[in-house]
Amino acid sequence: MLCPKVWDLKAPQHHNEIAHWRQQEVPLTISNHYYNHSVSVVAPHKTELPVDIVDNILEDSEYYKVEALPVWRIIDKEFIEAFVKKGELTLLSINTRIDLENCICVTPKGQLVLSLRAEDYQKLGIEGKGSYFDRVKNSRYVVQVDLKKEAFTPGKRNYERVRKCLEENLEQVFDVIVIWEAPETNLCPSSVAAWFHQKGYKVSLCRQRYSKRLVCDCRIPSVSPDCNDEKFIEWLGIISIGGDVKNEDPENYMNSYISPCPNASRGDVFFAEWRGFFSRKRLEGIYKKLQDYVEHSSASSSWLSLHVQGFADSPVSWGLKEHSFYTDGDNSYTIVFHSNGEKLISKSLSSNNKPRKIQ
């Protein structure tokens, strides 16, 4: 049997942006990314992260799973007034595939987004638009409802029509995960879970899963003009997936990867990861904590990286930009903090490339 020339196949489309950030404010890359599934930190010349950083990431990081939730319940006026219009509510359907099934979400800005198969959209009766990724086949549609709009209230024609369509025409129920960031410290974030429980839905408390590992005695590249930004981000990626970064033999048949800075100093690298569900508000807090830590750290730890991976099957990626799953559902970003205050931001977005047409 002949071995196929797999090296001649074109790589899937992938969009990657790299920029430098020198301001103290939280970049829009974080503020506009609502559905965060995992957070990981790479710390050079460290064997552990400070306890206060780990505690900061895990503190008040619980979220809730609500089972068999009908979409019409989300537009309940009591729910909108208590949780959507006050604080920030982030809700996402789980165990559904964006390329094959119906998916829903509510953004922190109060937008209900339904990504629906054609047959369910046509039966629904609410106006939407064809998916950017399936405009030719018309197999998928996206519906958006602004829950914060003043006119979207019981008694108004639009509200009553939307409620009737959701209640009578969309029979599917969803398992969802939800986070509510209360507007005041005297309000408990678990209030949203209590509300769903009172309405008769099964609600579960969920916590982030924490894991860590140590990579010993490897070449550690520096954030400097001597090291290419793309190569540096690639090195971080290999560390994150547990790849081998110690190879220094270009003729190695099993591993051809070589560190981007072959003359860099050796040391240990600590990797930590948290998996679950993070709101943008929690990511903003993590960003500020890591920024402060790096700016006050020793010279031997001149940088530290934060990587955030979004959910592969969320209806949107950044803001209200439609999301899809073609070869993968990647929507992620990496921020490298430098001790001089500068940040390197890499934004990865393969899923928002429209598939090539096959003739």
C-alpha positions as CSV (number, residue, x, y, z in Angstrom):
1,M,0.0,0.0,0.0
2,L,1.4,3.4,-1.0
3,C,1.8,6.0,1.7
4,P,-0.3,9.1,0.8
5,K,1.4,12.4,0.4
6,V,-0.2,14.0,3.5
7,W,2.4,16.8,3.4
8,D,0.9,18.0,0.2
9,L,-2.6,18.6,1.7
10,K,-3.4,22.2,2.4
11,A,-3.8,23.1,6.1
12,P,-7.3,24.2,7.2
13,Q,-7.9,27.9,7.1
14,H,-6.8,29.6,10.3
15,H,-6.8,33.3,11.3
16,N,-4.3,34.5,13.9
17,E,-3.7,38.1,15.1
18,I,-0.7,39.2,17.2
19,A,-0.5,42.6,18.7
20,H,1.4,44.5,21.4
21,W,-0.5,46.2,24.2
22,R,1.0,48.8,26.5
23,Q,-2.0,50.2,28.4
24,Q,-3.1,49.3,31.9
25,E,-6.7,48.9,30.9
26,V,-8.1,45.4,30.2
27,P,-7.9,44.8,26.4
28,L,-11.2,44.3,24.4
29,T,-10.0,40.8,23.5
30,I,-11.0,39.8,27.1
31,S,-14.1,42.0,27.4
32,N,-15.7,40.8,24.2
33,H,-15.0,37.1,24.7
34,Y,-18.0,35.8,26.7
35,Y,-17.8,32.0,26.7
36,N,-14.5,30.9,28.3
37,H,-14.0,27.2,28.9
38,S,-10.4,26.9,30.2
39,V,-7.8,29.2,31.6
40,S,-4.1,28.2,31.7
41,V,-0.9,29.9,33.0
42,V,2.7,29.3,32.0
43,A,5.2,30.5,34.5
44,P,9.0,30.3,33.6
45,H,11.6,29.6,36.3
46,K,8.9,28.5,38.7
47,T,7.9,25.3,40.4
48,E,4.6,26.6,41.7
49,L,2.3,29.6,41.4
50,P,1.8,31.8,44.5
51,V,-1.1,30.7,46.6
52,D,-2.9,34.0,46.3
53,I,-3.0,33.7,42.5
54,V,-4.5,30.2,42.6
55,D,-7.0,31.3,45.2
56,N,-7.9,34.3,43.2
57,I,-8.7,32.2,40.2
58,L,-10.7,29.6,42.2
59,E,-12.4,32.1,44.5
60,D,-16.1,32.6,43.8
61,S,-15.7,30.7,40.5
62,E,-18.7,28.4,40.8
63,Y,-21.3,28.2,38.1
64,Y,-24.5,26.4,37.7
65,K,-26.0,23.8,35.4
66,V,-29.7,23.9,34.7
67,E,-31.2,20.8,33.0
68,A,-34.1,20.6,30.5
69,L,-34.7,24.3,30.2
70,P,-37.1,25.6,27.5
71,V,-36.0,28.8,25.8
72,W,-39.3,30.6,26.6
73,R,-38.4,30.5,30.3
74,I,-35.4,32.8,29.5
75,I,-37.7,35.6,28.4
76,D,-39.7,35.5,31.6
77,K,-40.2,39.1,32.6
78,E,-39.2,38.4,36.2
79,F,-36.0,36.7,35.1
80,I,-35.1,39.5,32.7
81,E,-35.6,42.2,35.4
82,A,-33.8,40.4,38.1
83,F,-30.8,38.9,36.3
84,V,-30.5,40.2,32.7
85,K,-30.9,43.9,33.4
86,K,-29.1,43.8,36.7
87,G,-25.5,42.7,36.8
88,E,-24.2,40.4,34.0
89,L,-25.8,37.1,33.1
90,T,-23.9,34.6,30.9
91,L,-25.7,31.5,29.7
92,L,-24.7,28.8,27.3
93,S,-26.2,25.5,26.1
94,I,-24.1,22.4,26.5
95,N,-24.0,19.0,25.0
96,T,-25.1,20.4,21.7
97,R,-23.0,20.6,18.5
98,I,-23.0,23.9,16.7
99,D,-22.5,22.3,13.3
100,L,-25.4,19.8,13.6
101,E,-27.8,20.8,16.3
102,N,-29.6,23.8,17.8
103,C,-27.6,25.9,20.3
104,I,-28.5,28.9,22.4
105,C,-26.8,31.5,24.6
106,V,-27.5,34.8,26.4
107,T,-24.6,37.3,26.3
108,P,-23.7,39.6,29.2
109,K,-25.1,42.5,27.2
110,G,-28.6,40.9,27.2
111,Q,-28.7,39.3,23.7
112,L,-30.5,36.0,23.4
113,V,-28.9,34.1,20.4
114,L,-30.5,31.0,18.8
115,S,-28.4,29.1,16.3
116,L,-31.0,26.8,14.7
117,R,-31.3,24.1,12.0
118,A,-33.4,25.1,9.0
119,E,-36.3,22.9,9.9
120,D,-36.6,24.3,13.4
121,Y,-36.1,27.9,12.2
122,Q,-38.9,27.6,9.6
123,K,-41.2,26.2,12.3
124,L,-40.3,28.9,14.9
125,G,-41.8,31.9,13.2
126,I,-39.3,34.5,14.4
127,E,-37.3,36.5,11.9
128,G,-33.6,35.7,11.7
129,K,-30.9,35.5,9.1
130,G,-29.1,32.7,7.3
131,S,-25.9,31.5,8.8
132,Y,-22.8,33.1,7.3
133,F,-21.3,29.7,7.0
134,D,-24.2,28.1,5.2
135,R,-25.6,30.8,3.0
136,V,-25.6,28.6,-0.1
137,K,-27.2,25.5,1.5
138,N,-29.6,27.5,3.8
139,S,-29.3,24.7,6.4
140,R,-28.8,27.0,9.4
141,Y,-30.2,30.3,10.7
142,V,-29.4,32.7,13.5
143,V,-32.1,34.5,15.6
144,Q,-31.2,37.4,18.0
145,V,-33.5,38.9,20.6
146,D,-32.5,41.9,22.6
147,L,-33.8,41.1,26.1
148,K,-32.9,44.6,27.5
149,K,-34.9,46.5,24.9
150,E,-37.5,48.7,26.8
151,A,-40.3,47.7,24.4
152,F,-39.6,44.0,25.0
153,T,-42.1,43.6,27.8
154,P,-45.3,41.6,28.5
155,G,-48.3,43.3,26.8
156,K,-46.3,44.6,23.8
157,R,-46.9,42.9,20.5
158,N,-43.3,41.9,19.8
159,Y,-42.8,40.3,23.2
160,E,-46.1,38.4,23.1
161,R,-45.3,37.1,19.6
162,V,-41.8,36.0,20.5
163,R,-43.0,34.3,23.7
164,K,-45.8,32.5,21.8
165,C,-43.4,31.3,19.1
166,L,-40.8,30.0,21.6
167,E,-43.4,28.3,23.8
168,E,-45.5,26.7,21.0
169,N,-43.0,26.2,18.2
170,L,-39.7,25.4,19.8
171,E,-40.3,22.2,21.8
172,Q,-36.6,21.4,22.4
173,V,-35.3,21.8,25.9
174,F,-31.6,22.5,26.7
175,D,-29.1,21.8,29.4
176,V,-27.4,25.1,30.1
177,I,-24.6,26.5,32.2
178,V,-25.1,29.9,33.7
179,I,-23.1,32.6,35.7
180,W,-24.6,35.7,37.2
181,E,-22.3,38.5,38.3
182,A,-24.4,40.4,40.8
183,P,-24.3,44.3,40.6
184,E,-23.8,44.6,44.3
185,T,-21.7,42.7,46.9
186,N,-24.7,42.2,49.2
187,L,-26.4,40.2,46.4
188,C,-25.5,36.5,46.1
189,P,-24.6,35.1,42.6
190,S,-26.4,31.9,43.6
191,S,-29.7,33.8,43.4
192,V,-30.0,32.8,39.7
193,A,-29.7,29.1,40.7
194,A,-32.4,29.6,43.4
195,W,-34.7,31.2,40.8
196,F,-34.5,28.3,38.4
197,H,-34.9,25.8,41.3
198,Q,-38.1,27.6,42.4
199,K,-39.4,27.2,38.9
200,G,-39.0,23.4,39.1
201,Y,-35.8,22.8,37.2
202,K,-32.9,20.6,38.3
203,V,-30.0,22.8,39.2
204,S,-26.4,21.6,39.9
205,L,-23.5,23.5,41.4
206,C,-20.3,23.2,39.3
207,R,-16.7,24.0,40.1
208,Q,-13.6,24.6,38.0
209,R,-11.2,21.6,37.7
210,Y,-7.6,22.4,38.5
211,S,-4.6,20.6,37.2
212,K,-0.8,21.4,37.1
213,R,2.5,20.0,35.9
214,L,6.2,20.9,35.8
215,V,8.4,20.8,32.8
216,C,12.0,20.5,34.1
217,D,15.3,21.7,32.6
218,C,14.2,23.1,29.2
219,R,15.3,26.1,27.1
220,I,13.1,29.0,28.1
221,P,12.7,31.7,25.3
222,S,12.5,35.3,26.3
223,V,10.1,38.0,25.2
224,S,12.6,40.1,23.1
225,P,13.3,41.1,19.5
226,D,15.6,38.1,19.4
227,C,12.6,35.7,19.6
228,N,10.0,35.8,16.9
229,D,6.5,36.4,18.3
230,E,4.8,33.6,16.4
231,K,7.5,31.1,17.3
232,F,7.2,32.2,21.0
233,I,3.4,31.6,20.9
234,E,4.0,28.2,19.2
235,W,6.4,27.3,22.1
236,L,3.7,28.2,24.6
237,G,1.2,26.0,22.7
238,I,3.5,23.0,22.8
239,I,4.0,23.5,26.6
240,S,0.3,23.7,27.0
241,I,-0.5,20.4,25.3
242,G,2.3,18.6,27.0
243,G,4.5,18.3,23.9
244,D,8.3,17.8,23.9
245,V,10.2,21.1,23.9
246,K,13.6,19.6,25.0
247,N,14.7,18.3,21.6
248,E,17.8,20.0,20.2
249,D,18.6,17.5,17.4
250,P,17.2,18.8,14.0
251,E,17.6,15.2,12.6
252,N,15.4,13.7,15.3
253,Y,12.9,11.5,13.3
254,M,10.2,11.4,16.0
255,N,10.3,15.1,16.9
256,S,11.5,17.9,14.6
257,Y,10.5,20.7,16.9
258,I,13.4,22.9,18.3
259,S,13.1,25.7,20.7
260,P,12.9,29.1,19.0
261,C,15.8,30.3,21.1
262,P,18.4,27.5,21.1
263,N,20.8,29.6,23.2
264,A,18.3,30.6,25.8
265,S,18.9,29.7,29.5
266,R,17.6,26.5,30.9
267,G,15.1,26.2,33.8
268,D,11.9,24.8,35.0
269,V,8.5,25.8,33.6
270,F,5.3,25.6,35.6
271,F,2.0,25.0,33.9
272,A,-1.4,25.3,35.5
273,E,-4.9,24.9,34.0
274,W,-8.5,25.5,35.2
275,R,-11.4,24.0,33.2
276,G,-15.1,24.9,33.6
277,F,-16.9,28.1,32.8
278,F,-15.5,31.6,33.3
279,S,-17.4,34.9,32.6
280,R,-15.6,37.8,31.1
281,K,-15.8,39.6,34.5
282,R,-13.8,36.8,36.1
283,L,-11.3,36.9,33.3
284,E,-10.8,40.6,33.8
285,G,-10.1,40.0,37.5
286,I,-7.6,37.3,36.6
287,Y,-5.9,39.5,34.1
288,K,-5.4,42.3,36.6
289,K,-4.1,39.9,39.2
290,L,-1.5,38.4,36.9
291,Q,-0.5,41.8,35.5
292,D,0.2,43.1,39.0
293,Y,2.1,39.9,39.9
294,V,4.4,40.1,36.8
295,E,5.1,43.8,37.2
296,H,6.3,43.2,40.8
297,S,8.2,39.9,40.2
298,S,11.9,39.3,40.1
299,A,14.0,39.7,37.0
300,S,14.4,35.9,36.7
301,S,10.6,35.7,35.9
302,S,10.4,38.5,33.3
303,W,7.3,37.2,31.7
304,L,4.2,35.0,32.3
305,S,1.5,33.9,29.9
306,L,-2.3,33.5,30.2
307,H,-4.2,31.4,27.7
308,V,-8.0,31.3,27.5
309,Q,-9.9,28.8,25.4
310,G,-13.5,29.4,24.4
311,F,-16.2,26.8,24.0
312,A,-16.1,25.0,20.6
313,D,-19.9,25.0,20.3
314,S,-20.9,28.5,21.4
315,P,-23.2,30.4,19.0
316,V,-20.9,33.4,19.1
317,S,-17.2,33.9,19.6
318,W,-16.2,37.6,20.1
319,G,-19.1,40.0,20.8
320,L,-22.0,38.9,18.5
321,K,-19.7,37.5,15.8
322,E,-21.2,34.2,14.6
323,H,-19.3,31.1,15.5
324,S,-19.2,27.7,13.8
325,F,-17.4,24.4,13.8
326,Y,-15.8,23.3,10.5
327,T,-12.4,21.6,11.0
328,D,-12.4,22.7,14.6
329,G,-14.2,25.2,16.9
330,D,-11.2,27.2,18.0
331,N,-11.7,30.6,19.5
332,S,-9.0,31.5,21.9
333,Y,-6.4,34.1,23.0
334,T,-3.1,34.2,24.7
335,I,-1.7,37.1,26.6
336,V,2.0,37.3,27.5
337,F,2.8,39.7,30.4
338,H,6.2,41.3,30.4
339,S,7.8,42.8,33.5
340,N,8.2,46.2,31.8
341,G,4.4,46.4,31.5
342,E,4.1,45.5,27.8
343,K,1.8,42.6,26.7
344,L,1.8,40.4,23.7
345,I,-1.7,39.4,22.6
346,S,-2.4,36.5,20.2
347,K,-6.0,36.0,19.1
348,S,-6.8,32.7,17.3
349,L,-9.9,32.2,15.3
350,S,-10.1,29.4,12.9
351,S,-13.8,28.8,13.2
352,N,-14.9,32.1,11.8
353,N,-13.3,31.4,8.4
354,K,-15.9,30.5,5.8
355,P,-15.4,27.0,4.3
356,R,-13.9,26.9,0.8
357,K,-16.3,25.8,-1.8
358,I,-15.5,22.4,-3.4
359,Q,-16.1,22.5,-7.1
